[in-house]
Amino acid sequence: MTKKHQVFRQLDSVTDKAAEYINYFAYHPSKDFTRKRKMDAKTFIKTTLGMQGNCLNKELADAFPKFSERMTASAYEQQKSKVNPRLFKVILYEFNSTLKQPALYHGYRLLAIDGSDFALPYDKHSPFLCNIQTRKTPSDDNKLTTKGACLIHANILYDIANCCYLDCLLQSRKGMDERSAAVHMLQNLRLQHRYIVLMDRGYESFNLFEHGNRLPDCNYVVRLRTKDKGAIREISALPDQECDLEMTFNITNSAKQKKLHPEYHKINAPNRRYKDKYSPKYRTAHWDFECFCPVHCRIVKLKLNDPQSGSTKWEVLATNLSSNDFPLSEMKKLYHLRWDIESSFRKLKYDLGAVCFHSKKPAFQE
């Protein structure tokens, strides 16, 4: 049996089991999926998983070539309205659990976390409605206009070595919080191996570093900002040369303590002892632990040469990996592998048609 057939066999087994327990995911278990229909629970799940980028009628025609077995789009929509979207998340988790001998990278599961926006059909009542800035024409460089759009932000945990998604957390583009989503997915992760999770600059956070230091078997590699206003003070002061340093960052949310200790980093983490509500303009940071503590991590500065332009770039990574097991040369190769999650987004959206939605209802889109 080839690996492809084995994967399909495992997926069939998981979907069959999900169909047996469909009453756990139905909104009305006592009556949903109890009558004998052309589209029973098993057929509904497999039809939904097999859909691509065509219109709904074309997808149903491809799924059921025989006219006697085919149902209308309305019949399919009625069956879909009976099921909670978490059914497919459970299928994802169960399917990943069938991977008994995953491919490893130097003894670690190699993962990546990133987010991607999916444009939905416009609906002024959608919970995913947000305002985006756009230019009317390419020549209007300084003329920005605001328009309403429906965008859903998918935070995805991806297994690079095994080319599969392990988790997905959906948020509104307007209220997205990638760092909290990353912490949530890592806390829910259940693996039997040590793992390395790669993240880009948007995930730079002392709270995330501390979670990575405390979670069992967790190793992180996060790219840091180096020059803009959001850069950590010690990182922007690093010399223009490759270096490998152990650093400790002291943090606080107290302006008084920051004044007494200028080397501290002040974050806008709410202090539960004094305030329950903050102004909407107050941009908060997260600190999920009871008290503030020093955050330790290894800082690696790498030199990247562009062979085409001949220019030199510097990248800085924060990690808790050992310098003995992962020296500078290995760290450069390791972070380069993060691009695989970007390639997977392109395949998911355009090769598999994930940018095409068959409904305007938010639950159906999820």
C-alpha positions as CSV (number, residue, x, y, z in Angstrom):
1,M,0.0,0.0,0.0
2,T,1.4,3.4,-1.0
3,K,1.7,6.2,1.5
4,K,-1.1,8.2,-0.3
5,H,-3.5,5.3,-0.1
6,Q,-2.6,4.8,3.6
7,V,-3.4,8.5,4.3
8,F,-6.8,8.2,2.6
9,R,-7.5,5.0,4.5
10,Q,-6.7,6.8,7.8
11,L,-8.9,9.8,6.8
12,D,-11.8,7.4,5.9
13,S,-11.5,5.7,9.3
14,V,-11.6,9.1,11.1
15,T,-14.6,10.4,9.2
16,D,-16.5,7.1,9.7
17,K,-16.0,7.4,13.4
18,A,-17.1,11.1,13.4
19,A,-20.3,10.1,11.5
20,E,-21.1,7.5,14.2
21,Y,-20.9,10.3,16.9
22,I,-22.6,13.0,14.9
23,N,-25.1,13.6,17.6
24,Y,-22.3,15.1,19.7
25,F,-21.9,17.8,17.1
26,A,-25.5,18.3,16.0
27,Y,-27.5,21.3,17.3
28,H,-30.5,19.1,17.9
29,P,-29.3,15.6,18.6
30,S,-32.7,14.1,19.1
31,K,-33.9,14.8,15.6
32,D,-30.9,15.8,13.4
33,F,-29.5,13.1,11.2
34,T,-32.0,10.6,12.5
35,R,-34.0,10.1,9.2
36,K,-32.7,8.1,6.3
37,R,-31.7,10.6,3.5
38,K,-29.4,10.5,0.5
39,M,-27.0,12.7,2.3
40,D,-26.4,11.0,5.7
41,A,-23.8,12.2,8.2
42,K,-20.9,10.2,6.6
43,T,-21.8,11.5,3.1
44,F,-22.1,15.1,4.3
45,I,-18.7,15.0,6.0
46,K,-16.8,13.5,3.0
47,T,-18.6,15.9,0.6
48,T,-17.6,18.9,2.6
49,L,-14.0,17.8,3.0
50,G,-13.7,17.2,-0.8
51,M,-15.0,20.6,-1.9
52,Q,-12.7,22.9,-3.9
53,G,-13.1,26.2,-5.6
54,N,-16.1,25.7,-7.8
55,C,-19.7,26.9,-7.2
56,L,-21.8,24.7,-4.9
57,N,-23.8,23.1,-7.7
58,K,-20.7,22.2,-9.6
59,E,-19.1,20.7,-6.5
60,L,-22.2,18.5,-5.9
61,A,-22.2,17.4,-9.5
62,D,-18.5,16.4,-9.2
63,A,-19.1,14.6,-5.9
64,F,-22.1,12.6,-7.3
65,P,-21.7,11.9,-11.0
66,K,-24.9,9.7,-11.0
67,F,-27.9,11.9,-11.3
68,S,-30.0,9.5,-9.1
69,E,-27.7,10.0,-6.2
70,R,-27.4,13.8,-6.5
71,M,-29.2,16.2,-4.2
72,T,-29.9,19.9,-4.6
73,A,-27.7,22.6,-3.1
74,S,-30.6,23.5,-0.8
75,A,-30.6,19.9,0.6
76,Y,-26.9,20.1,1.3
77,E,-27.3,23.5,3.0
78,Q,-30.0,22.1,5.3
79,Q,-27.7,19.3,6.4
80,K,-24.9,21.8,7.0
81,S,-27.0,24.0,9.2
82,K,-27.5,21.1,11.6
83,V,-23.8,20.7,12.5
84,N,-21.5,22.7,14.7
85,P,-18.2,23.8,13.0
86,R,-16.1,22.2,15.8
87,L,-16.9,18.8,14.1
88,F,-14.2,19.4,11.6
89,K,-11.7,20.6,14.2
90,V,-12.2,17.3,16.0
91,I,-11.6,15.4,12.7
92,L,-8.4,17.4,12.3
93,Y,-7.2,16.4,15.8
94,E,-8.2,12.8,15.3
95,F,-6.5,12.5,11.9
96,N,-3.3,13.9,13.3
97,S,-3.3,11.4,16.1
98,T,-3.1,8.6,13.4
99,L,0.4,9.8,12.5
100,K,2.3,7.1,14.5
101,Q,5.9,7.7,13.2
102,P,6.2,11.4,12.3
103,A,9.3,12.7,10.6
104,L,11.7,14.5,12.9
105,Y,14.3,17.2,12.6
106,H,17.4,16.4,14.7
107,G,15.1,14.5,17.1
108,Y,12.5,17.3,17.3
109,R,9.1,17.8,15.7
110,L,9.6,21.0,13.6
111,L,6.6,23.3,13.7
112,A,5.7,26.8,12.6
113,I,3.0,29.3,13.6
114,D,1.7,32.0,11.4
115,G,-1.6,33.7,10.4
116,S,-3.3,34.4,7.1
117,D,-6.3,36.4,6.1
118,F,-9.2,35.0,4.1
119,A,-11.5,37.4,2.3
120,L,-15.2,36.5,2.8
121,P,-18.3,37.6,0.7
122,Y,-19.3,41.1,1.9
123,D,-22.0,41.1,4.6
124,K,-22.7,44.2,6.6
125,H,-24.0,42.1,9.5
126,S,-21.0,39.7,9.6
127,P,-18.9,39.4,12.8
128,F,-15.8,39.5,10.6
129,L,-16.6,42.9,9.1
130,C,-13.7,45.4,9.4
131,N,-12.4,48.6,7.7
132,I,-9.3,48.4,5.6
133,Q,-7.2,51.1,3.9
134,T,-6.7,50.9,0.1
135,R,-5.6,53.0,-2.8
136,K,-8.0,53.7,-5.6
137,T,-5.3,53.6,-8.3
138,P,-1.6,52.6,-8.2
139,S,-0.6,56.2,-9.0
140,D,-2.4,57.6,-5.9
141,D,0.5,56.9,-3.5
142,N,-0.7,59.3,-0.8
143,K,-4.4,58.9,-1.2
144,L,-5.7,56.2,1.1
145,T,-9.4,55.4,1.3
146,T,-11.2,53.2,3.8
147,K,-13.7,50.6,2.8
148,G,-15.5,47.8,4.6
149,A,-14.5,44.2,4.0
150,C,-15.1,40.9,5.7
151,L,-11.9,39.2,6.6
152,I,-11.3,36.1,8.8
153,H,-7.8,35.6,10.3
154,A,-6.7,32.0,10.5
155,N,-4.0,31.3,13.1
156,I,-2.4,28.1,12.0
157,L,0.0,25.6,13.6
158,Y,1.9,23.7,10.9
159,D,4.1,20.6,11.0
160,I,6.9,21.4,8.6
161,A,8.5,18.0,8.3
162,N,5.2,16.1,7.9
163,C,3.4,18.7,5.8
164,C,0.2,18.8,7.9
165,Y,-1.8,21.3,10.0
166,L,-2.0,20.5,13.7
167,D,-4.3,23.3,14.9
168,C,-6.3,26.3,13.6
169,L,-7.8,29.2,15.6
170,L,-10.1,31.6,13.7
171,Q,-10.4,35.3,14.7
172,S,-11.9,38.4,13.3
173,R,-9.3,40.5,11.4
174,K,-10.3,43.5,13.4
175,G,-9.9,41.9,16.8
176,M,-7.1,39.4,16.0
177,D,-4.4,38.7,18.6
178,E,-1.8,36.4,17.1
179,R,0.3,36.2,20.2
180,S,-2.5,35.0,22.5
181,A,-3.6,32.6,19.7
182,A,-0.1,31.1,19.6
183,V,0.0,30.6,23.3
184,H,-3.4,29.0,23.3
185,M,-2.4,26.5,20.5
186,L,0.9,25.7,22.2
187,Q,-0.8,25.0,25.6
188,N,-3.3,22.6,23.8
189,L,-0.5,20.8,21.9
190,R,-0.1,17.2,22.9
191,L,3.0,15.6,21.3
192,Q,5.1,12.6,22.2
193,H,8.3,14.3,21.1
194,R,10.2,17.5,21.9
195,Y,9.4,20.2,19.4
196,I,10.7,23.4,17.9
197,V,8.2,26.1,16.9
198,L,9.3,28.8,14.5
199,M,7.6,32.3,14.5
200,D,8.1,35.5,12.6
201,R,8.4,39.1,14.0
202,G,4.7,39.5,14.8
203,Y,5.0,37.1,17.7
204,E,7.8,38.9,19.6
205,S,6.5,39.0,23.2
206,F,8.0,38.5,26.7
207,N,4.9,36.7,27.7
208,L,5.3,34.2,24.8
209,F,9.0,33.7,25.6
210,E,8.1,32.9,29.2
211,H,5.4,30.4,28.1
212,G,8.0,28.7,25.8
213,N,10.4,28.5,28.7
214,R,7.8,26.9,31.0
215,L,6.0,24.5,28.7
216,P,7.4,21.0,28.7
217,D,9.3,19.9,25.6
218,C,8.8,23.3,24.0
219,N,11.6,25.1,22.1
220,Y,10.9,28.3,20.2
221,V,12.7,30.4,17.6
222,V,11.2,33.8,17.1
223,R,12.5,36.5,14.8
224,L,12.9,39.9,16.5
225,R,12.6,43.5,15.3
226,T,15.9,45.2,15.0
227,K,15.5,48.9,14.1
228,D,11.9,50.2,14.2
229,K,10.2,51.7,17.3
230,G,9.0,48.3,18.4
231,A,12.5,46.8,18.8
232,I,13.7,45.7,22.2
233,R,16.3,48.1,23.5
234,E,19.1,45.6,23.9
235,I,18.4,44.1,20.4
236,S,18.7,47.5,18.6
237,A,22.0,48.1,20.4
238,L,23.7,44.9,19.2
239,P,26.8,45.5,17.0
240,D,26.8,44.7,13.3
241,Q,28.5,41.4,13.7
242,E,27.3,37.8,14.3
243,C,26.9,37.1,18.0
244,D,25.4,34.5,20.3
245,L,24.4,35.8,23.7
246,E,22.4,34.7,26.8
247,M,20.2,37.6,27.9
248,T,17.8,38.3,30.8
249,F,15.0,40.8,30.5
250,N,13.4,42.4,33.6
251,I,9.9,43.5,33.0
252,T,7.3,45.5,34.9
253,N,4.0,47.3,34.4
254,S,4.8,49.9,37.1
255,A,5.9,53.4,36.0
256,K,7.4,54.0,39.4
257,Q,9.5,50.8,39.3
258,K,10.6,51.7,35.7
259,K,11.7,55.1,37.0
260,L,13.8,53.5,39.8
261,H,15.2,50.8,37.4
262,P,15.7,52.3,33.9
263,E,17.0,49.0,32.6
264,Y,13.5,47.4,33.1
265,H,11.1,46.9,30.3
266,K,7.6,48.4,30.9
267,I,4.7,46.6,29.4
268,N,1.1,47.6,29.5
269,A,-0.1,44.5,31.2
270,P,-3.3,45.2,33.3
271,N,-2.8,45.0,37.1
272,R,-5.8,43.2,38.4
273,R,-5.3,44.6,41.9
274,Y,-6.1,48.2,40.9
275,K,-8.2,48.3,37.7
276,D,-10.9,46.1,36.2
277,K,-11.5,48.3,33.1
278,Y,-9.2,50.3,30.9
279,S,-9.8,52.9,28.3
280,P,-10.4,51.5,24.8
281,K,-7.4,53.5,23.6
282,Y,-5.2,51.7,26.2
283,R,-3.2,49.1,24.3
284,T,-2.6,46.2,26.6
285,A,0.1,43.6,26.5
286,H,-0.4,40.1,28.0
287,W,1.3,38.7,31.1
288,D,-0.4,35.4,32.0
289,F,1.5,34.7,35.2
290,E,0.8,35.8,38.8
291,C,3.9,37.9,39.3
292,F,6.6,39.4,37.0
293,C,9.8,37.5,36.7
294,P,13.0,37.9,34.7
295,V,12.7,36.4,31.2
296,H,15.7,34.4,30.0
297,C,16.5,33.6,26.4
298,R,19.3,33.1,24.0
299,I,19.8,35.9,21.4
300,V,21.3,35.0,18.0
301,K,22.3,37.6,15.5
302,L,22.9,36.3,11.9
303,K,24.4,37.8,8.8
304,L,22.5,37.2,5.6
305,N,24.1,38.0,2.2
306,D,21.9,38.6,-0.8
307,P,23.8,37.0,-3.8
308,Q,21.9,39.1,-6.4
309,S,22.2,42.6,-4.9
310,G,25.3,41.9,-2.8
311,S,23.6,43.7,0.2
312,T,24.0,42.5,3.7
313,K,21.1,42.0,6.1
314,W,21.1,41.2,9.8
315,E,18.5,39.0,11.5
316,V,18.1,38.5,15.2
317,L,16.4,35.4,16.7
318,A,15.3,34.7,20.2
319,T,15.4,31.0,21.3
320,N,15.8,28.6,24.2
321,L,17.7,26.0,22.2
322,S,21.1,25.0,23.3
323,S,24.1,26.7,21.6
324,N,25.9,23.3,21.6
325,D,23.2,21.5,19.7
326,F,22.2,24.5,17.5
327,P,25.2,26.8,16.7
328,L,24.9,29.9,14.5
329,S,25.2,27.9,11.2
330,E,22.4,25.5,12.2
331,M,20.2,28.4,13.5
332,K,20.4,30.0,10.0
333,K,19.3,26.8,8.3
334,L,16.6,26.2,10.9
335,Y,14.8,29.5,10.6
336,H,15.0,29.3,6.8
337,L,12.6,26.3,7.0
338,R,9.9,28.6,8.4
339,W,9.1,29.7,4.9
340,D,7.4,26.3,4.3
341,I,4.3,27.5,6.2
342,E,4.0,30.4,3.7
343,S,4.2,28.0,0.8
344,S,1.5,25.8,2.5
345,F,-0.8,28.9,2.7
346,R,-0.4,29.4,-1.1
347,K,-1.3,25.8,-1.8
348,L,-4.2,25.8,0.6
349,K,-5.7,29.0,-0.8
350,Y,-5.2,28.7,-4.5
351,D,-4.4,25.1,-5.3
352,L,-7.1,23.6,-3.0
353,G,-9.5,26.6,-3.4
354,A,-9.7,27.6,0.2
355,V,-10.3,31.2,-0.8
356,C,-13.7,30.2,-2.3
357,F,-16.6,30.1,0.1
358,H,-19.9,28.5,-0.6
359,S,-22.0,30.6,1.9
360,K,-22.4,34.0,3.5
361,K,-23.3,32.6,6.9
362,P,-20.4,32.9,9.4
363,A,-20.9,29.4,10.9
364,F,-20.8,27.9,7.4
365,Q,-17.7,29.8,6.6
366,E,-16.0,28.5,9.7
